[in-house]
């Protein structure tokens, strides 16, 4: 018994020393990366992760960033945030669009037996990585899924979590995604501006605005927020969740002239007919590239030409393109703050031992709007796609319902004041 008492005494002595600072606890490092298309809020998520990690100095030693995602990490391109963005410089991430760390579209092999996995984890071990964060959309969550499954397979204790990002809002098991709210604000504001411009002449005209969304029409539906009153433009809104009929479209445009001689139409880039053929593929003028691949014109341009030739009225098309994701001028404060919150919540979850999860949003109330962060199994999210509910689209497929508007409106609230530099332009932070 005396021997056992000695052993126990020694054990408790060392525990006390660890907590009193007599013995330095071993620390590990955290690394974060960004992947896929950028958004106006992806850097806010990065800020949330990095700023929260830097607060936990007892557990986290260095906070690293992988330049150009997992692909860049494999090539050994990383940075240390304490050195690169010291002090208050880090906060500039919260109003800077694009992806500060750069991005990639690298897809990890399906087989966990591929040699890339031991190579990655060898590098993790060399850098003493204890926590891995990946900020991105569906493909990025696929990366989180594969890495966490491989870690479990080999018994690694690295905590691996996904931070959601996409203007498309198509990740499942989350109410919405960081980046969507700011893109919605940009779309709604720009559509309102274009509408005011289109209505200056008392002469029949049709303006077709093409909005991002190959399979999910969340952004296009947001154009409804541009209306200033009931019956205002845009008079027609088409999402890829329903089939598009060209002849019905022409009839509706013609009928819309009874409400307004200037008709604004918003369409998703991915609208298609009942057979699944994209409307952009209807353009017979499309040529081929050097490889013989068909070069498709946008559906907006096709519909512009169709309206002009069939209805004999003035027509133009506008493609919002990448401006939807890179405009800091329309950065939603709600979107920005939720992105930061997601980053902070993720670090806290990782430090508590969570892994193989994606940070998600759960809506508690529409009015007043409130939400909370949750954790969802990333394996149930990757390679799935969330589309606009059919009952949020009108029966004739040419508009969205009030349910959609109640869902989207809270996400665009609040204005972020972006600091201006000596040149009179936004003072963004960037890597040289």
C-alpha positions as CSV (number, residue, x, y, z in Angstrom):
1,X,0.0,0.0,0.0
2,X,2.9,2.3,0.7
3,X,4.2,1.8,-2.8
4,X,0.8,2.6,-4.3
5,X,0.6,5.8,-2.2
6,X,3.9,6.9,-3.5
7,X,2.7,6.3,-7.1
8,X,-0.5,8.3,-6.5
9,X,1.3,11.1,-4.8
10,X,3.7,11.4,-7.7
11,X,0.8,11.4,-10.2
12,X,-1.1,14.2,-8.5
13,X,2.1,16.2,-8.0
14,X,2.7,16.2,-11.8
15,X,-0.9,17.1,-12.5
16,X,-0.6,20.1,-10.2
17,X,2.7,21.1,-11.8
18,X,1.1,21.0,-15.2
19,X,-1.8,23.3,-14.2
20,X,0.5,25.7,-12.3
21,X,2.9,26.1,-15.2
22,X,5.7,24.0,-13.6
23,X,5.6,21.7,-16.7
24,X,4.8,23.2,-20.1
25,X,1.9,21.4,-21.8
26,X,2.6,20.3,-25.3
27,X,0.9,22.5,-27.9
28,X,-0.1,21.8,-31.5
29,X,-0.7,24.0,-34.5
30,X,-3.9,24.8,-36.4
31,X,-4.0,25.2,-40.2
32,X,-6.8,26.6,-42.3
33,X,-7.4,26.7,-46.1
34,X,-10.0,28.0,-48.6
35,X,-11.3,26.2,-51.6
36,X,-13.6,26.7,-54.5
37,X,-15.2,30.0,-55.7
38,X,-14.7,33.0,-53.4
39,X,-17.5,35.0,-51.8
40,X,-17.7,38.4,-50.1
41,X,-17.7,36.7,-46.7
42,X,-15.3,33.8,-47.1
43,X,-12.5,35.9,-45.5
44,X,-14.8,36.7,-42.6
45,X,-15.0,32.9,-41.9
46,X,-11.2,32.8,-42.0
47,X,-11.0,35.7,-39.6
48,X,-13.4,33.9,-37.2
49,X,-11.2,30.8,-37.3
50,X,-7.9,32.6,-37.0
51,X,-8.9,35.2,-34.4
52,X,-10.5,32.5,-32.1
53,X,-7.5,30.2,-32.5
54,X,-5.1,33.0,-31.5
55,X,-7.0,33.4,-28.3
56,X,-6.2,29.8,-27.2
57,X,-2.5,30.2,-26.6
58,X,-2.5,27.5,-24.0
59,X,-3.4,24.9,-26.6
60,X,-2.6,26.3,-30.0
61,X,1.0,27.4,-30.8
62,X,1.0,28.5,-34.5
63,X,-2.0,29.4,-36.7
64,X,-1.1,28.6,-40.3
65,X,-2.8,29.2,-43.6
66,X,-2.4,27.0,-46.6
67,X,-2.0,29.0,-49.8
68,X,-4.2,27.7,-52.6
69,X,-5.9,25.1,-50.5
70,X,-5.0,21.5,-50.1
71,X,-3.1,21.6,-53.5
72,X,-0.9,24.4,-52.2
73,X,-0.3,22.6,-49.0
74,X,0.9,19.6,-50.8
75,X,3.4,21.9,-52.6
76,X,4.5,23.3,-49.3
77,X,3.1,26.9,-49.6
78,X,1.9,28.1,-46.2
79,X,2.0,31.2,-44.1
80,X,1.9,32.1,-40.4
81,X,-0.8,34.5,-39.5
82,X,1.0,36.0,-36.6
83,X,3.7,37.1,-39.1
84,X,1.6,37.9,-42.1
85,X,-1.3,39.7,-40.5
86,X,-0.1,40.9,-37.1
87,X,-2.3,42.8,-34.7
88,X,-5.2,44.8,-36.1
89,X,-4.3,43.9,-39.7
90,X,-6.1,40.7,-39.3
91,X,-9.5,42.4,-39.0
92,X,-9.2,43.7,-42.6
93,X,-10.2,40.2,-43.7
94,X,-13.8,40.9,-42.6
95,X,-14.4,43.4,-45.3
96,X,-12.1,42.0,-48.0
97,X,-13.7,39.9,-50.8
98,X,-12.0,37.1,-52.7
99,X,-10.1,34.4,-50.9
100,X,-7.1,35.9,-49.0
101,X,-5.3,32.5,-49.0
102,X,-6.1,31.8,-52.6
103,X,-8.1,28.8,-53.7
104,X,-8.0,25.6,-55.7
105,X,-10.4,23.0,-57.1
106,X,-8.3,20.0,-56.2
107,X,-10.4,16.9,-55.6
108,X,-8.9,14.2,-53.4
109,X,-9.0,10.6,-54.8
110,X,-12.0,8.5,-53.9
111,X,-9.9,5.6,-52.6
112,X,-8.4,6.2,-49.2
113,X,-5.6,3.8,-50.3
114,X,-4.2,6.5,-52.6
115,X,-0.7,7.5,-51.7
116,X,-1.7,11.2,-51.4
117,X,-3.3,10.5,-48.0
118,X,-0.2,9.2,-46.1
119,X,1.7,12.1,-47.8
120,X,-0.7,14.6,-46.4
121,X,-0.7,13.2,-42.9
122,X,3.1,13.0,-43.0
123,X,3.1,16.7,-43.7
124,X,0.6,17.3,-40.9
125,X,2.8,15.4,-38.5
126,X,5.9,17.3,-39.6
127,X,4.1,20.6,-38.9
128,X,2.6,19.3,-35.6
129,X,-0.9,20.0,-36.9
130,X,-3.6,19.2,-34.4
131,X,-6.5,21.0,-36.1
132,X,-7.4,21.3,-39.8
133,X,-10.1,23.7,-41.1
134,X,-11.3,23.9,-44.7
135,X,-13.6,26.7,-45.8
136,X,-15.6,26.0,-48.9
137,X,-18.6,24.5,-50.6
138,X,-19.6,21.0,-51.6
139,X,-16.2,19.9,-53.0
140,X,-14.5,21.3,-49.9
141,X,-16.8,19.3,-47.6
142,X,-15.9,16.2,-49.7
143,X,-12.3,16.9,-48.8
144,X,-13.2,17.3,-45.1
145,X,-15.1,14.0,-45.3
146,X,-12.2,12.1,-46.9
147,X,-9.5,13.5,-44.5
148,X,-11.6,12.8,-41.4
149,X,-12.3,9.2,-42.5
150,X,-8.7,8.6,-43.3
151,X,-7.7,10.1,-39.9
152,X,-10.1,7.7,-38.2
153,X,-8.7,4.8,-40.3
154,X,-5.1,5.4,-39.2
155,X,-6.0,6.5,-35.6
156,X,-4.9,10.1,-36.0
157,X,-6.0,12.5,-33.4
158,X,-6.1,15.5,-35.8
159,X,-9.5,17.3,-35.6
160,X,-10.8,18.1,-39.1
161,X,-13.8,20.5,-39.6
162,X,-15.5,22.2,-42.5
163,X,-16.6,25.8,-42.6
164,X,-19.4,26.3,-45.1
165,X,-19.1,28.8,-48.0
166,X,-21.1,29.3,-51.1
167,X,-23.2,32.0,-52.8
168,X,-25.3,29.2,-54.3
169,X,-26.7,28.3,-50.9
170,X,-26.9,24.6,-52.0
171,X,-25.3,22.9,-49.0
172,X,-27.8,20.6,-47.2
173,X,-28.4,20.3,-43.5
174,X,-27.9,24.1,-42.9
175,X,-30.5,26.9,-43.1
176,X,-28.2,28.9,-45.3
177,X,-24.5,29.4,-46.0
178,X,-22.1,32.3,-45.4
179,X,-21.7,34.2,-48.6
180,X,-25.2,33.8,-49.7
181,X,-26.7,36.8,-47.8
182,X,-24.2,39.2,-49.4
183,X,-24.7,37.8,-52.9
184,X,-28.5,38.1,-52.3
185,X,-28.1,41.7,-51.3
186,X,-26.0,42.4,-54.4
187,X,-28.5,40.7,-56.7
188,X,-31.5,42.5,-55.2
189,X,-29.8,45.9,-55.2
190,X,-28.5,45.5,-58.8
191,X,-31.8,44.3,-60.1
192,X,-33.5,47.3,-58.6
193,X,-30.9,49.6,-60.1
194,X,-31.3,48.0,-63.6
195,X,-35.1,48.2,-63.3
196,X,-35.0,51.9,-62.6
197,X,-32.7,52.3,-65.6
198,X,-34.8,50.2,-67.9
199,X,-38.0,52.1,-67.2
200,X,-36.9,55.6,-68.2
201,X,-38.6,55.4,-71.7
202,X,-42.3,55.0,-72.5
203,X,-41.5,52.4,-75.1
204,X,-41.9,48.7,-75.0
205,X,-38.7,47.0,-73.9
206,X,-37.6,43.7,-72.2
207,X,-34.5,43.5,-70.0
208,X,-33.3,39.9,-69.2
209,X,-31.0,39.5,-66.2
210,X,-29.0,36.3,-66.1
211,X,-28.1,35.3,-62.5
212,X,-25.8,32.5,-61.3
213,X,-27.3,29.1,-60.4
214,X,-26.8,26.0,-62.5
215,X,-29.0,23.7,-60.6
216,X,-30.2,25.7,-57.6
217,X,-32.1,29.0,-58.0
218,X,-31.6,30.6,-54.6
219,X,-29.8,33.6,-56.0
220,X,-32.3,34.2,-58.8
221,X,-35.2,33.9,-56.4
222,X,-33.6,36.7,-54.5
223,X,-34.4,39.1,-57.3
224,X,-37.9,39.3,-55.9
225,X,-36.5,41.4,-53.1
226,X,-35.8,44.1,-55.6
227,X,-39.5,45.0,-55.9
228,X,-40.5,48.3,-54.4
229,X,-44.3,47.5,-54.4
230,X,-46.7,44.7,-55.4
231,X,-46.6,44.3,-59.2
232,X,-43.2,45.9,-59.6
233,X,-40.4,44.6,-61.8
234,X,-39.0,42.1,-62.1
235,X,-42.3,40.8,-63.4
236,X,-41.0,37.3,-64.3
237,X,-38.5,35.1,-62.4
238,X,-37.4,31.7,-63.6
239,X,-35.5,29.1,-61.5
240,X,-33.8,25.8,-62.7
241,X,-36.0,23.9,-60.2
242,X,-38.9,24.0,-62.8
243,X,-39.0,23.3,-66.5
244,X,-38.8,26.3,-68.8
245,X,-41.0,26.5,-71.9
246,X,-40.0,29.0,-74.5
247,X,-43.4,29.5,-76.0
248,X,-45.1,30.0,-72.6
249,X,-42.3,32.5,-71.7
250,X,-43.0,34.6,-74.8
251,X,-46.7,34.6,-74.0
252,X,-46.1,35.7,-70.4
253,X,-43.8,38.5,-71.6
254,X,-46.4,39.7,-74.0
255,X,-49.0,39.6,-71.3
256,X,-46.7,41.5,-68.9
257,X,-46.8,44.6,-71.2
258,X,-50.3,45.1,-69.8
259,X,-48.7,45.9,-66.4
260,X,-45.6,47.8,-67.6
261,X,-44.3,48.7,-71.0
262,X,-40.8,47.9,-69.6
263,X,-40.6,44.3,-68.6
264,X,-37.7,43.0,-66.5
265,X,-37.1,39.2,-66.4
266,X,-34.7,37.4,-64.1
267,X,-33.4,33.9,-65.1
268,X,-31.0,31.4,-63.6
269,X,-28.2,30.4,-65.9
270,X,-29.3,26.8,-65.6
271,X,-32.9,27.0,-66.8
272,X,-33.8,24.0,-68.9
273,X,-36.7,22.5,-70.8
274,X,-38.7,19.5,-69.8
275,X,-36.2,17.2,-71.5
276,X,-33.3,18.6,-69.3
277,X,-31.7,20.6,-72.2
278,X,-30.3,23.9,-71.0
279,X,-31.9,26.8,-72.7
280,X,-28.4,28.2,-73.5
281,X,-27.9,25.1,-75.7
282,X,-30.7,26.4,-77.9
283,X,-28.4,29.0,-79.4
284,X,-27.6,27.7,-82.9
285,X,-24.9,30.4,-83.3
286,X,-22.7,28.7,-80.7
287,X,-19.4,27.7,-82.2
288,X,-16.8,25.2,-81.1
289,X,-13.4,25.6,-79.5
290,X,-10.0,24.2,-80.5
291,X,-11.0,20.8,-79.0
292,X,-14.3,20.6,-80.8
293,X,-16.3,21.4,-77.6
294,X,-19.5,23.5,-78.1
295,X,-19.1,27.0,-76.8
296,X,-22.5,27.9,-75.3
297,X,-23.8,31.4,-75.2
298,X,-25.6,32.5,-72.0
299,X,-29.4,31.8,-71.8
300,X,-29.9,35.5,-71.3
301,X,-28.4,36.4,-74.6
302,X,-30.5,33.7,-76.3
303,X,-33.7,34.9,-74.8
304,X,-32.8,38.5,-75.7
305,X,-32.5,37.6,-79.4
306,X,-35.7,35.5,-79.2
307,X,-37.7,38.3,-77.7
308,X,-36.4,40.8,-80.3
309,X,-37.1,38.5,-83.2
310,X,-40.5,37.1,-82.1
311,X,-42.1,40.0,-80.3
312,X,-40.5,42.9,-82.3
313,X,-39.6,45.0,-79.2
314,X,-36.4,46.4,-77.8
315,X,-34.5,43.8,-75.8
316,X,-31.2,43.6,-73.9
317,X,-29.6,41.1,-71.6
318,X,-27.4,41.6,-68.6
319,X,-25.2,38.9,-67.1
320,X,-24.3,39.6,-63.5
321,X,-21.5,37.0,-63.6
322,X,-18.7,37.1,-60.9
323,X,-19.8,40.5,-59.5
324,X,-22.4,38.5,-57.5
325,X,-19.6,37.0,-55.4
326,X,-16.9,39.7,-55.3
327,X,-18.8,42.9,-54.4
328,X,-17.8,44.2,-50.9
329,X,-19.9,47.2,-51.5
330,X,-23.0,45.1,-50.9
331,X,-21.6,43.1,-48.1
332,X,-24.4,42.2,-45.7
333,X,-23.5,42.8,-42.0
334,X,-25.7,39.8,-41.0
335,X,-23.7,37.6,-43.5
336,X,-20.4,39.0,-42.3
337,X,-21.1,38.5,-38.6
338,X,-22.5,35.0,-39.1
339,X,-19.4,34.0,-41.1
340,X,-17.2,35.2,-38.2
341,X,-19.4,33.3,-35.7
342,X,-19.2,30.1,-37.7
343,X,-15.4,30.4,-37.6
344,X,-15.2,31.0,-33.9
345,X,-17.7,28.2,-33.2
346,X,-15.7,25.8,-35.3
347,X,-12.5,26.4,-33.3
348,X,-14.3,25.9,-30.0
349,X,-15.8,22.7,-31.3
350,X,-12.5,21.4,-32.5
351,X,-10.8,22.1,-29.2
352,X,-13.6,20.2,-27.5
353,X,-12.7,17.1,-29.6
354,X,-15.2,17.4,-32.5
355,X,-14.1,16.2,-35.9
356,X,-15.7,15.2,-39.3
357,X,-18.3,17.9,-38.9
358,X,-19.4,21.0,-40.8
359,X,-20.5,24.1,-38.9
360,X,-24.2,24.7,-39.8
361,X,-26.8,27.3,-39.2
362,X,-30.2,26.6,-37.5
363,X,-32.8,29.3,-37.8
364,X,-34.8,29.9,-34.7
365,X,-37.0,32.7,-35.9
366,X,-37.8,34.8,-39.0
367,X,-39.1,37.8,-37.2
368,X,-37.2,38.8,-35.2
369,X,-34.6,36.9,-37.0
370,X,-32.4,34.7,-34.9
371,X,-30.1,31.7,-35.5
372,X,-27.6,29.5,-33.8
373,X,-24.6,27.4,-34.9
374,X,-24.7,23.7,-34.9
375,X,-22.6,20.8,-36.0
376,X,-23.6,18.4,-38.8
377,X,-22.0,15.2,-40.0
378,X,-20.0,16.2,-43.1
379,X,-20.5,12.7,-44.6
380,X,-24.2,13.5,-44.9
381,X,-23.6,16.9,-46.6
382,X,-20.9,16.4,-49.2
383,X,-22.0,15.5,-52.7
384,X,-25.6,16.4,-51.9
385,X,-27.4,19.5,-53.2
386,X,-30.1,21.7,-51.7
387,X,-32.5,23.3,-54.2
388,X,-35.3,25.8,-53.7
389,X,-38.4,24.0,-52.4
390,X,-41.0,23.6,-55.1
391,X,-43.7,25.1,-52.9
392,X,-41.7,28.3,-52.7
393,X,-42.1,28.6,-56.5
394,X,-45.4,29.7,-58.0
395,X,-47.5,27.0,-59.8
396,X,-46.7,28.4,-63.3
397,X,-42.9,28.5,-62.5
398,X,-42.5,32.3,-63.2
399,X,-42.1,33.7,-59.7
400,X,-41.3,32.8,-56.1
401,X,-43.7,32.9,-53.2
402,X,-43.8,35.0,-50.0
403,X,-42.2,32.0,-48.2
404,X,-39.0,32.6,-50.2
405,X,-39.0,36.3,-49.4
406,X,-39.5,35.7,-45.7
407,X,-36.6,33.3,-45.8
408,X,-34.2,35.6,-47.7
409,X,-34.9,39.1,-46.4
410,X,-33.3,38.8,-43.0
411,X,-30.0,37.7,-44.5
412,X,-29.4,41.0,-46.3
413,X,-29.7,43.3,-43.3
414,X,-27.1,45.6,-42.1
415,X,-24.4,47.7,-44.0
416,X,-20.7,47.2,-43.5
417,X,-18.6,50.4,-43.8
418,X,-15.5,49.4,-45.8
419,X,-12.5,51.7,-45.0
420,X,-11.2,53.7,-47.8
421,X,-7.5,54.1,-48.6
422,X,-5.6,57.2,-49.7
423,X,-6.4,56.5,-53.3
424,X,-10.1,56.8,-52.6
425,X,-10.8,53.1,-53.1
426,X,-11.6,50.3,-50.6
427,X,-8.7,49.4,-48.4
428,X,-8.6,45.6,-48.9
429,X,-5.9,43.3,-47.5
430,X,-4.0,41.1,-49.9
431,X,-1.0,38.9,-50.2
432,X,2.0,40.4,-52.2
